[in-house]
Amino acid sequence: MNIESEIREAIDALRDTTANTQELYREACALLFFRYGITPTANKLYHFVRKGSMSAPAEALARFWEELREKSRVRIEHPDLPDTLKAAAGELVGRLWGEAQAAAHENLNAFREEADARVTAADAATLSAEREWQVAKQQVERLHEVLDDSSERILSLERVLAAERAEKEALAGQLSAARRQHQALEAELSAARKDFASELEKQRDAMRRAEDRHEAAEKRALLEIDRERTTTAKAQKELAQIRQSNADLAQRQRDELRALEQELGDVRQRLGAAEGSLIKMREGAEQHLAQMNVMREQLSQRTTEAALLQRELELRDEKIKTMAQQMRPAREPSDASPSRPKPKPRRQKSFSSDAVAGAVTTTPPPKAR
């Protein structure tokens, strides 16, 4: 630990036990002079004590030297000392006193010059601060006008934003309803496809059964023809009967074939009707998809406008904060300037970007099959 730290600790201990400023400076003089052998000066005392005005250490130092001179004079005028020793001691103390007083006066003059320079600088700083305060006051008045205009603008923007939010919520409700309707249509379309597939499979089974019956009839007819051909040699009298039976069989086959062809036409007609209903349902689904795309574009446009409004509000807030930060150092008055009432800060409303950023993200609808 160096000497300066020890001196500071000792003076801190004296500060706790001594409340009077002059007594504290006198004790500090005695500490420096007698314990550490340092000639006390006004600057050194104020450097270590840092209490009271700048004239307090000079007064305490003068009193210390006066007391030291008085105490030294008493010791020199003791009756037991020889005259030569008294004279030598008096000269020594007088020389020391003169040197100490000259040093004290020199330090006091330097201290006064420094104090005068500080007072001059403080006066100049006060004048500059007053001018800056006037400029800041004018800026504050202009800023108040700007803030009033901004507040009105913010209120109008809030109303517009509230209307946009309500409209966006309505569009979101419509979009949700359209999605539900689209899902219902998809379910109906899927059910219709299943029904159509089932009906088509039934018609195909009927056609296969009709073809099987027709093939069986053709086989039976061929067998009958072969049988009749083998029996033609037996008797001519039975030929007419066989021909008649063949004609009847052919007529029955033709009738059955016409019935099958008519049944096949009915099946094709029902199939065409089912395909027409499927086309109508597909057109209805495409119309709903087109409406959903239009609603999605409107919602995107409204979201973009709301984001632009929010960005404008944030830029205005940043501009107001910047102007307020530039004004704050100029509004703090110095100690020498008279105290003036500070203008009450206006409360500003802050807007959160979460309300604007909560745009509804929609997935693209599936393509109609």
C-alpha positions as CSV (number, residue, x, y, z in Angstrom):
1,M,0.0,0.0,0.0
2,N,1.5,3.4,-1.0
3,I,1.6,6.6,1.2
4,E,-1.4,8.2,-0.6
5,S,-3.6,5.2,0.2
6,E,-2.5,5.3,3.9
7,I,-3.2,9.0,4.1
8,R,-6.7,8.5,2.6
9,E,-7.5,5.7,5.1
10,A,-6.3,7.9,8.0
11,I,-8.4,10.9,6.8
12,D,-11.4,8.6,6.3
13,A,-11.0,7.5,10.0
14,L,-10.8,11.2,11.0
15,R,-13.9,11.9,8.9
16,D,-15.9,9.4,11.0
17,T,-14.9,10.9,14.3
18,T,-14.8,14.7,13.3
19,A,-18.0,16.4,12.1
20,N,-16.6,20.0,11.9
21,T,-15.1,20.8,8.5
22,Q,-12.4,23.2,10.0
23,E,-11.4,20.6,12.6
24,L,-11.2,17.9,10.0
25,Y,-8.9,20.1,7.8
26,R,-6.8,21.0,10.9
27,E,-6.4,17.3,11.9
28,A,-5.5,16.5,8.3
29,C,-2.7,19.3,8.4
30,A,-1.3,17.8,11.6
31,L,-1.4,14.3,10.1
32,L,0.5,15.3,6.9
33,F,3.0,17.4,8.7
34,F,3.8,15.4,11.8
35,R,3.2,11.7,10.8
36,Y,4.2,11.7,7.1
37,G,6.6,14.8,7.0
38,I,4.6,16.4,4.1
39,T,4.2,20.1,4.1
40,P,0.4,20.7,3.9
41,T,-1.0,23.0,1.2
42,A,-4.5,24.0,0.3
43,N,-4.6,21.9,-2.9
44,K,-3.2,18.8,-1.1
45,L,-5.8,19.2,1.8
46,Y,-8.7,19.6,-0.6
47,H,-7.4,16.6,-2.7
48,F,-7.5,14.3,0.3
49,V,-10.5,15.7,2.3
50,R,-12.9,16.9,-0.5
51,K,-15.3,18.7,1.9
52,G,-16.6,22.2,2.1
53,S,-15.8,25.1,-0.2
54,M,-12.4,25.9,-1.8
55,S,-11.6,28.5,0.9
56,A,-12.0,26.0,3.8
57,P,-8.6,24.3,3.4
58,A,-6.8,27.7,3.1
59,E,-8.4,28.9,6.3
60,A,-7.6,25.7,8.2
61,L,-4.0,25.8,6.9
62,A,-3.5,29.4,8.1
63,R,-4.9,28.5,11.6
64,F,-2.6,25.4,11.7
65,W,0.5,27.5,11.0
66,E,-0.6,30.1,13.5
67,E,-1.1,27.5,16.2
68,L,2.2,25.8,15.3
69,R,4.0,29.2,15.5
70,E,2.4,30.0,18.9
71,K,3.3,26.6,20.3
72,S,6.9,26.9,19.0
73,R,7.2,30.4,20.5
74,V,6.1,29.1,23.9
75,R,8.7,26.4,23.8
76,I,11.4,28.9,22.7
77,E,10.6,31.3,25.5
78,H,11.0,28.6,28.2
79,P,13.0,30.1,31.1
80,D,15.4,27.1,31.3
81,L,16.8,27.6,27.8
82,P,19.9,29.7,27.2
83,D,19.5,33.0,25.3
84,T,21.7,31.8,22.4
85,L,19.6,28.7,21.9
86,K,16.4,30.8,22.2
87,A,17.7,33.1,19.5
88,A,18.8,30.3,17.2
89,A,15.5,28.5,17.7
90,G,13.6,31.7,17.1
91,E,15.5,32.3,13.9
92,L,14.9,28.8,12.7
93,V,11.2,28.8,13.5
94,G,10.9,32.3,11.9
95,R,12.6,31.1,8.7
96,L,10.5,28.0,8.6
97,W,7.4,30.0,9.2
98,G,8.3,32.5,6.5
99,E,8.9,29.7,4.0
100,A,5.7,28.0,5.0
101,Q,3.7,31.2,4.7
102,A,5.3,32.0,1.3
103,A,4.4,28.5,0.1
104,A,0.9,28.8,1.5
105,H,0.4,32.2,-0.2
106,E,1.8,30.9,-3.4
107,N,-0.6,27.9,-3.3
108,L,-3.4,30.2,-2.2
109,N,-2.8,32.4,-5.2
110,A,-2.7,29.5,-7.6
111,F,-5.9,28.1,-6.0
112,R,-7.6,31.5,-6.4
113,E,-6.5,31.7,-10.0
114,E,-7.9,28.2,-10.6
115,A,-11.1,29.1,-8.8
116,D,-11.5,32.3,-10.8
117,A,-11.0,30.3,-14.0
118,R,-13.5,27.8,-12.9
119,V,-16.0,30.6,-12.1
120,T,-15.5,32.1,-15.5
121,A,-15.9,28.8,-17.2
122,A,-19.0,28.2,-15.1
123,D,-20.5,31.6,-16.1
124,A,-19.8,30.8,-19.8
125,A,-21.3,27.4,-19.4
126,T,-24.4,28.9,-17.7
127,L,-24.9,31.4,-20.5
128,S,-24.5,28.6,-23.1
129,A,-26.9,26.4,-21.1
130,E,-29.4,29.2,-21.0
131,R,-29.2,29.7,-24.7
132,E,-29.5,26.0,-25.3
133,W,-32.4,25.9,-22.9
134,Q,-34.2,28.6,-24.9
135,V,-33.5,26.7,-28.2
136,A,-34.7,23.4,-26.5
137,K,-37.8,25.2,-25.2
138,Q,-38.7,26.2,-28.7
139,Q,-38.0,22.7,-30.0
140,V,-40.2,21.3,-27.3
141,E,-43.0,23.6,-28.2
142,R,-42.7,22.6,-31.9
143,L,-42.4,18.9,-30.8
144,H,-45.6,19.3,-28.7
145,E,-47.4,20.5,-31.9
146,V,-45.9,17.6,-33.9
147,L,-46.9,15.2,-31.1
148,D,-50.5,16.6,-31.1
149,D,-50.7,16.1,-34.9
150,S,-49.1,12.6,-34.5
151,S,-51.6,11.7,-31.8
152,E,-54.6,12.7,-34.0
153,R,-53.0,10.8,-36.9
154,I,-52.4,7.7,-34.6
155,L,-56.0,7.8,-33.4
156,S,-57.3,7.9,-37.0
157,L,-54.9,5.1,-38.0
158,E,-56.2,3.1,-35.0
159,R,-59.7,3.5,-36.1
160,V,-58.8,2.5,-39.7
161,L,-56.8,-0.4,-38.3
162,A,-59.8,-1.5,-36.2
163,A,-62.0,-1.4,-39.2
164,E,-59.5,-3.4,-41.2
165,R,-59.2,-5.9,-38.4
166,A,-63.0,-6.3,-38.3
167,E,-63.1,-6.7,-42.1
168,K,-60.3,-9.2,-42.0
169,E,-62.1,-11.2,-39.3
170,A,-65.2,-11.2,-41.4
171,L,-63.2,-12.3,-44.5
172,A,-61.7,-15.0,-42.3
173,G,-65.1,-16.2,-41.3
174,Q,-66.3,-16.2,-44.9
175,L,-63.1,-18.1,-45.9
176,S,-63.7,-20.7,-43.1
177,A,-67.4,-21.1,-44.2
178,A,-66.2,-21.5,-47.8
179,R,-63.7,-24.1,-46.7
180,R,-66.4,-26.1,-44.8
181,Q,-68.6,-25.9,-47.9
182,H,-65.8,-27.0,-50.1
183,Q,-65.2,-30.0,-47.8
184,A,-68.9,-30.8,-47.8
185,L,-68.8,-30.7,-51.6
186,E,-65.7,-32.9,-51.7
187,A,-67.5,-35.4,-49.5
188,E,-70.6,-35.3,-51.7
189,L,-68.4,-35.7,-54.8
190,S,-66.6,-38.6,-53.3
191,A,-69.9,-40.3,-52.4
192,A,-71.2,-39.6,-55.9
193,R,-68.1,-41.2,-57.4
194,K,-68.5,-44.2,-55.2
195,D,-72.2,-44.5,-56.2
196,F,-71.3,-44.1,-59.8
197,A,-68.6,-46.7,-59.6
198,S,-70.9,-49.1,-57.9
199,E,-73.7,-48.6,-60.5
200,L,-71.2,-48.9,-63.3
201,E,-69.9,-52.2,-61.9
202,K,-73.5,-53.5,-61.7
203,Q,-74.2,-52.5,-65.3
204,R,-71.0,-54.2,-66.4
205,D,-72.1,-57.4,-64.5
206,A,-75.5,-57.2,-66.2
207,M,-73.8,-56.9,-69.6
208,R,-71.5,-59.8,-69.0
209,R,-74.5,-61.9,-67.9
210,A,-76.4,-60.9,-71.1
211,E,-73.4,-61.8,-73.3
212,D,-73.1,-65.1,-71.5
213,R,-76.8,-65.9,-72.2
214,H,-76.4,-64.8,-75.8
215,E,-73.4,-67.1,-76.3
216,A,-75.2,-70.0,-74.6
217,A,-78.2,-69.4,-76.9
218,E,-76.0,-69.4,-80.0
219,K,-74.4,-72.6,-78.8
220,R,-77.8,-74.2,-78.3
221,A,-78.9,-73.0,-81.8
222,L,-75.8,-74.5,-83.4
223,L,-76.4,-77.7,-81.6
224,E,-80.0,-77.8,-82.8
225,I,-79.0,-77.0,-86.4
226,D,-76.5,-79.8,-86.3
227,R,-79.1,-82.1,-84.9
228,E,-81.6,-81.1,-87.6
229,R,-79.0,-81.6,-90.3
230,T,-78.4,-85.1,-89.1
231,T,-82.1,-85.9,-89.1
232,T,-82.9,-84.4,-92.6
233,A,-82.0,-87.7,-94.2
234,K,-84.4,-89.5,-92.0
235,A,-87.6,-88.0,-93.3
236,Q,-88.7,-85.2,-95.6
237,K,-92.0,-85.0,-93.8
238,E,-90.3,-83.8,-90.6
239,L,-88.4,-81.1,-92.5
240,A,-91.2,-78.6,-92.4
241,Q,-91.7,-79.1,-88.7
242,I,-87.9,-78.8,-88.1
243,R,-87.8,-75.6,-90.2
244,Q,-90.8,-74.2,-88.3
245,S,-89.2,-75.0,-85.0
246,N,-85.9,-73.4,-86.2
247,A,-87.8,-70.3,-87.3
248,D,-89.5,-70.1,-83.9
249,L,-86.3,-70.5,-82.1
250,A,-84.7,-67.8,-84.3
251,Q,-87.6,-65.5,-83.6
252,R,-87.2,-66.1,-79.9
253,Q,-83.5,-65.4,-80.1
254,R,-84.1,-62.2,-82.0
255,D,-86.6,-61.1,-79.4
256,E,-84.2,-61.9,-76.6
257,L,-81.4,-60.1,-78.5
258,R,-83.6,-57.0,-79.0
259,A,-84.5,-57.1,-75.3
260,L,-80.8,-57.3,-74.4
261,E,-80.0,-54.4,-76.8
262,Q,-82.8,-52.3,-75.2
263,E,-81.5,-53.1,-71.7
264,L,-78.0,-52.1,-72.8
265,G,-79.4,-48.8,-74.2
266,D,-81.0,-48.1,-70.9
267,V,-77.8,-48.8,-69.1
268,R,-75.9,-46.4,-71.4
269,Q,-78.6,-43.7,-70.9
270,R,-78.3,-43.9,-67.1
271,L,-74.5,-43.8,-67.4
272,G,-74.7,-40.6,-69.5
273,A,-77.1,-39.0,-66.9
274,A,-74.6,-39.9,-64.1
275,E,-71.7,-38.4,-66.2
276,G,-73.8,-35.2,-66.7
277,S,-74.4,-34.9,-62.9
278,L,-70.8,-35.5,-62.3
279,I,-69.8,-32.7,-64.7
280,K,-72.3,-30.3,-63.0
281,M,-70.9,-31.1,-59.6
282,R,-67.3,-30.6,-60.9
283,E,-68.4,-27.2,-62.4
284,G,-69.9,-26.2,-59.0
285,A,-66.7,-27.2,-57.2
286,E,-64.6,-25.1,-59.7
287,Q,-66.9,-22.1,-59.1
288,H,-66.3,-22.5,-55.3
289,L,-62.6,-22.7,-55.9
290,A,-62.7,-19.5,-58.0
291,Q,-64.6,-17.7,-55.2
292,M,-62.1,-18.9,-52.6
293,N,-59.2,-17.6,-54.7
294,V,-60.9,-14.2,-55.0
295,M,-61.4,-14.1,-51.2
296,R,-57.8,-15.1,-50.6
297,E,-56.5,-12.3,-52.9
298,Q,-58.7,-9.8,-51.0
299,L,-57.4,-11.1,-47.6
300,S,-53.8,-10.8,-48.8
301,Q,-54.4,-7.2,-50.0
302,R,-56.0,-6.2,-46.6
303,T,-53.0,-7.8,-44.8
304,T,-50.5,-5.9,-46.9
305,E,-52.4,-2.6,-46.2
306,A,-52.4,-3.3,-42.5
307,A,-48.7,-4.1,-42.5
308,L,-48.0,-0.7,-44.3
309,L,-50.0,1.1,-41.7
310,Q,-48.1,-0.6,-38.9
311,R,-44.8,0.3,-40.5
312,E,-45.8,3.9,-40.8
313,L,-46.7,3.9,-37.0
314,E,-43.4,2.4,-36.1
315,L,-41.4,4.9,-38.2
316,R,-43.3,7.8,-36.4
317,D,-42.6,6.2,-33.0
318,E,-38.9,5.9,-33.8
319,K,-38.8,9.6,-35.0
320,I,-40.5,10.8,-31.8
321,K,-38.1,8.7,-29.6
322,T,-35.1,10.1,-31.5
323,M,-36.2,13.7,-31.1
324,A,-36.9,13.1,-27.4
325,Q,-33.4,11.6,-26.9
326,Q,-31.8,14.6,-28.6
327,M,-33.8,17.0,-26.4
328,R,-33.1,15.2,-23.1
329,P,-29.4,16.4,-22.5
330,A,-30.3,20.0,-23.4
331,R,-33.2,20.2,-20.9
332,E,-31.1,19.4,-17.8
333,P,-30.2,22.8,-16.3
334,S,-26.8,23.4,-14.6
335,D,-26.4,24.0,-10.9
336,A,-25.9,27.8,-11.4
337,S,-28.9,28.2,-13.6
338,P,-32.3,28.9,-12.0
339,S,-34.6,25.9,-11.7
340,R,-37.4,25.8,-14.3
341,P,-40.3,23.4,-14.3
342,K,-39.9,20.6,-16.7
343,P,-42.6,19.9,-19.2
344,K,-44.6,16.8,-18.4
345,P,-43.9,14.0,-20.9
346,R,-46.8,13.0,-22.9
347,R,-47.7,9.3,-22.8
348,Q,-47.4,7.7,-26.2
349,K,-49.3,4.6,-27.2
350,S,-47.2,1.7,-28.5
351,F,-48.5,-0.6,-31.0
352,S,-47.6,-4.3,-31.2
353,S,-46.8,-5.8,-34.6
354,D,-48.3,-9.1,-33.5
355,A,-51.9,-7.9,-34.4
356,V,-50.8,-7.1,-38.0
357,A,-48.4,-10.1,-38.4
358,G,-51.2,-12.6,-37.5
359,A,-52.3,-12.9,-41.1
360,V,-54.3,-16.0,-42.0
361,T,-52.1,-18.5,-43.9
362,T,-54.2,-20.7,-46.2
363,T,-53.1,-23.8,-47.9
364,P,-53.9,-24.1,-51.7
365,P,-57.1,-26.1,-52.3
366,P,-56.7,-29.5,-53.9
367,K,-57.3,-29.8,-57.6
368,A,-60.6,-31.1,-58.8
369,R,-60.3,-34.7,-60.0
